[in-house]
Amino acid sequence: MSSIKVEGNDITPLIDFEKTFGKLTFLEQIADQESRGEDGERGEVKAVRFEVLSENQGAEFRVKIDLEENPLIDLSKFEMDDEIELVEPKVFERNMNNGSMPNMVVTIEAIDVKKKGVTKPTQQTGGTETKK
């Protein structure tokens, strides 16, 4: 079997994100990614992770937001089935061994997430603008 190697496993330049994934809905936050000490003890949280459902793919995908890039990320305002938008998403494809069979896993990284149609609070009004 042949394979194509892509630098850093980043397939983002090879796809049209909008057409590939279509509407994304928030499913749930999952365990945060933590650093581990030499003794295996849990360290600081390095990233938040959550699951989304892609309408066009008909599948769930894991999204990771690194806290170094966005230390103020707060997923508590999202509920299941909220339509979301990812800010600067990147798509990675990785091989994960599963016994004797390779398993291709697609993961998505972004710098932020927001509810579809809702913008950040404005400085002039202090309110929230909503796109129609």
N, C-alpha and C positions, 0 to 999 in steps of 0.2 A: 504494500500500500504506500502511496506517495503522499507527501504533505507539502504545503507551502509555508515557508517561514516568514512571518511578518515581524519587523523590528518592534520589540517590546510587547508583542502580542496585541498591539493597538490597531483594531480594524476600523476605527472611526472614519479615516479618510476613504475607505472603500465602500461605505454605505451612505444612503440618505437616511438619517436618523428618523425624521418625521414619517417617511414612507415605510420604513422598516418596522417601526414600533407602533405608529399611530397613537391613538389616545392611551394615556397611561393613568391608571388608578392606583391610589395608595392602598396597600393591604394592611401592613403592620410593621412596627419597628421590631427588629430582632436584636439579639445580644450585641452590645457595642464591642468594637475591636479594642483589646487592651494589650499593653506591653506586658512582657513576662520577665521576671528576674531570673538569675541563674538558678535559683532554688525552685523555680516554677511558680513562685508567688505572683499574684496579680499585681499589675502596676497601674499606671495612669491610662485613662481612656484615650485612644489615639484617633478613633473614627466612629461615626454612627453609621448603622446599617439598617436598611429597611427593604421590604419586598414591594414590588409593583407588578401590576398585571398589564400586559401589552395587548391591546385590542387586536392589532394586526397579526401578532404572533400567536395569540391564544395561549400564552404561557406566562409564568411568573419569572421575574428577574430580580436579582439582588442588586441594590444600589448602595454604594459607599460614599460618604462625604468625610474627607479628612479634616480633623479639627485644627490642623496647622493652617489650612487654607481658609477655614470658616469656623473660628472658635465659638461663635454665637448661635450656631445652628440649634433650632428647637423643634423637635418633631411632635411635641405634645399638642400642637394646634391642629394636627392632621387626624382625620378619622377615616375608618375603612370606607372605601368607595369614593373618596374625594378625588376629583380629576386634578392631576398635578402637571407641572412643567419642571423639567430639570434644566438648571443653568449650566451651560458649557459641559454637556455630557460627553464622555469618552467610553467607547465600548471595547472590551478586551475578551479575547477567546483564549482559554487555557485548557490544556490537557490534564486530566486528573486520572491517575491509575485507579482502576476498580478491579482488583484481582488481575485476571488475565486480559481484561477488556479495557481499552482506553475510553474515557468519558470526556467529551467536550463540554466545557462549562463557559457560558457567556456571563460576564459581570459588567456592570456599568458603574462608572465613577463620575461624580459631578461636584461642582463647588457650592451649589445651593439647590434648594427645591422650594417651589411656591405653588399655592393653589392656582389652578388655571383661571385666568381672568381677574386675578387680584394682584395689585401692585403693592410695593412697600409703602409705608406711611409717608406723606409728603411733608416737607419742612414748612411750606407756606400755611397749610391748613391744619396740620397735625392729624388729619383724618386719613382715610384709606380711599384711594381711587379704585373704581371698578371699571374694567373695559366691557364694552357691550359687543 
